[in-house]
Amino acid sequence: MNSNTENNMSVQKKVKIAIKSTLFDIEQTDELESTNIYKISDLHKPNPEGQSIRCITDGLLRIDDNRIEIEYDEQEEAGFGQTKTMFCLDTHNPGLVTLARTGDSKSCLVFNSDARRQLCSYALAEGSLSFTVVTREINNSVSADGGKLSLDYELEFNGEKLERNITDIHFMVKA
């Protein structure tokens, strides 16, 4: 097989995914030392000290020419119902990440370290909701061997900051 053919091959691997996501009331963004951990069912209850959820799940890592995709099924307890989540990463631009959800919960979020403000959408039964994702920081070390993706961002609705989210996702290739 020549190297040109190898570069165009799609690779798929099973991965173990560990996620920790902490939501902060936007007024409390300077108080990031919180270590409070809440059950997933408490995720949508307001708490100015921050709320964290952690989960471990199985997923797939797919690699094509310039793109890495990580896909997994959301846990029903997280409030997404039967939803598939996919992170799409550009191998030439590690500061660009797209998160797409399909199924019972539909959304598309774009995180971009160069163009920090991105208009995004979330589908509700009543219709679609548009909001702005403001990317504060992206650390992306995902490769064919696994890695880590860290996202620090704020959500705005109608120009008003609602919350800050810091998410760390570790991807480990299964043997």
C-alpha positions as CSV (number, residue, x, y, z in Angstrom):
1,M,0.0,0.0,0.0
2,N,1.5,3.4,-0.9
3,S,1.6,6.3,1.5
4,N,-1.0,8.3,-0.5
5,T,-3.6,5.5,-0.1
6,E,-2.7,5.2,3.6
7,N,-3.3,9.0,4.1
8,N,-6.8,8.7,2.6
9,M,-7.9,5.7,4.8
10,S,-10.4,6.1,7.5
11,V,-9.5,4.6,10.8
12,Q,-12.0,3.7,13.5
13,K,-11.2,2.7,17.1
14,K,-13.2,2.0,20.2
15,V,-12.5,4.4,23.0
16,K,-13.3,4.9,26.7
17,I,-14.4,8.5,27.3
18,A,-14.2,10.2,30.7
19,I,-16.0,13.5,31.0
20,K,-16.0,16.1,33.7
21,S,-18.1,19.2,33.1
22,T,-18.6,22.1,35.6
23,L,-21.2,24.8,35.1
24,F,-20.8,28.2,36.8
25,D,-23.3,30.9,37.3
26,I,-21.8,33.7,35.2
27,E,-21.6,36.0,38.2
28,Q,-19.3,33.5,39.9
29,T,-16.8,32.9,37.1
30,D,-13.9,34.2,39.3
31,E,-14.6,31.5,41.9
32,L,-13.4,28.5,40.1
33,E,-12.0,26.7,43.2
34,S,-15.3,25.0,43.8
35,T,-15.0,21.3,44.4
36,N,-18.8,20.6,44.8
37,I,-19.9,17.5,42.9
38,Y,-23.6,17.1,42.2
39,K,-25.7,14.2,40.8
40,I,-26.5,14.5,37.1
41,S,-30.2,15.0,38.1
42,D,-29.1,18.3,39.9
43,L,-27.5,19.7,36.7
44,H,-30.2,22.1,35.9
45,K,-30.7,23.5,39.4
46,P,-29.1,26.9,40.0
47,N,-26.1,26.9,42.2
48,P,-23.7,29.9,42.1
49,E,-20.8,27.7,43.4
50,G,-20.7,25.6,40.3
51,Q,-22.1,22.2,39.5
52,S,-20.1,19.3,38.2
53,I,-21.1,16.1,36.5
54,R,-18.8,13.2,35.7
55,C,-19.4,10.2,33.5
56,I,-17.5,7.5,31.8
57,T,-18.8,5.9,28.6
58,D,-17.7,4.0,25.5
59,G,-17.5,5.6,22.1
60,L,-15.8,5.6,18.7
61,L,-12.9,7.6,17.5
62,R,-12.8,8.0,13.7
63,I,-9.9,9.6,11.8
64,D,-10.0,10.8,8.2
65,D,-7.6,12.9,6.3
66,N,-7.9,16.2,8.2
67,R,-10.6,15.3,10.7
68,I,-11.0,13.4,14.0
69,E,-14.5,12.5,15.2
70,I,-15.4,11.2,18.6
71,E,-18.9,9.9,19.0
72,Y,-20.8,8.5,22.0
73,D,-24.3,8.0,23.3
74,E,-25.3,10.4,26.1
75,Q,-26.4,8.9,29.4
76,E,-30.2,9.3,29.8
77,E,-29.6,10.6,33.4
78,A,-27.9,13.7,31.9
79,G,-31.3,14.9,30.6
80,F,-30.6,14.4,26.9
81,G,-32.8,11.4,26.4
82,Q,-31.6,9.1,23.6
83,T,-29.0,11.4,22.1
84,K,-25.8,10.8,20.2
85,T,-23.0,13.3,20.7
86,M,-20.2,13.9,18.2
87,F,-17.1,16.1,18.6
88,C,-15.5,17.0,15.3
89,L,-11.9,18.2,15.4
90,D,-9.8,19.7,12.6
91,T,-6.3,18.1,12.7
92,H,-4.8,21.3,11.1
93,N,-6.6,23.7,13.4
94,P,-6.7,22.3,17.0
95,G,-8.5,25.5,18.1
96,L,-11.6,24.6,16.1
97,V,-14.1,22.1,17.6
98,T,-17.7,21.4,16.7
99,L,-20.1,19.6,19.0
100,A,-23.2,18.1,17.3
101,R,-26.0,16.3,19.1
102,T,-28.7,14.3,17.3
103,G,-31.6,12.3,18.6
104,D,-34.0,13.5,21.3
105,S,-31.7,16.5,21.9
106,K,-30.5,18.3,18.9
107,S,-27.8,21.0,19.0
108,C,-24.8,22.3,17.3
109,L,-22.1,24.3,19.1
110,V,-18.9,25.7,17.6
111,F,-15.8,26.5,19.7
112,N,-13.2,28.5,17.9
113,S,-10.1,30.1,19.5
114,D,-9.7,32.5,16.5
115,A,-13.3,33.7,16.1
116,R,-14.4,33.4,19.8
117,R,-18.0,34.3,19.4
118,Q,-20.1,31.8,17.4
119,L,-23.9,31.8,16.9
120,C,-25.2,28.3,17.6
121,S,-28.5,26.5,17.9
122,Y,-30.5,24.1,20.1
123,A,-33.6,22.4,18.9
124,L,-36.6,22.4,21.3
125,A,-40.1,20.8,20.8
126,E,-41.4,24.4,20.5
127,G,-38.8,25.4,17.9
128,S,-35.2,26.3,17.6
129,L,-33.3,28.5,20.1
130,S,-30.2,30.5,18.9
131,F,-27.5,31.5,21.4
132,T,-23.9,32.6,21.3
133,V,-21.0,30.4,22.4
134,V,-18.0,32.6,23.6
135,T,-14.9,30.4,23.6
136,R,-12.5,31.4,26.4
137,E,-9.9,28.6,25.8
138,I,-9.4,25.3,23.9
139,N,-6.7,22.7,24.7
140,N,-6.8,19.9,22.2
141,S,-4.3,17.1,22.3
142,V,-6.5,14.4,20.6
143,S,-4.8,12.1,18.2
144,A,-5.3,8.5,16.9
145,D,-3.9,7.3,20.2
146,G,-6.6,9.2,22.3
147,G,-5.9,12.3,24.2
148,K,-7.6,15.2,26.0
149,L,-10.0,18.0,24.9
150,S,-10.6,20.9,27.3
151,L,-13.2,23.5,26.6
152,D,-13.7,26.7,28.6
153,Y,-16.7,28.7,27.3
154,E,-19.6,31.0,28.1
155,L,-23.2,30.8,26.8
156,E,-25.0,34.1,25.9
157,F,-28.7,34.6,25.1
158,N,-29.8,37.9,23.6
159,G,-26.5,39.4,24.6
160,E,-26.8,38.4,28.2
161,K,-24.2,36.0,29.7
162,L,-25.9,33.0,31.2
163,E,-23.3,30.5,32.3
164,R,-19.7,29.4,32.0
165,N,-18.8,25.8,31.3
166,I,-15.4,24.1,31.8
167,T,-15.3,20.7,30.3
168,D,-12.5,18.2,30.3
169,I,-12.8,15.1,28.1
170,H,-10.3,12.3,28.1
171,F,-10.2,9.7,25.3
172,M,-8.5,6.4,25.8
173,V,-8.2,3.9,23.0
174,K,-9.4,0.4,24.1
175,A,-7.1,-2.5,23.5
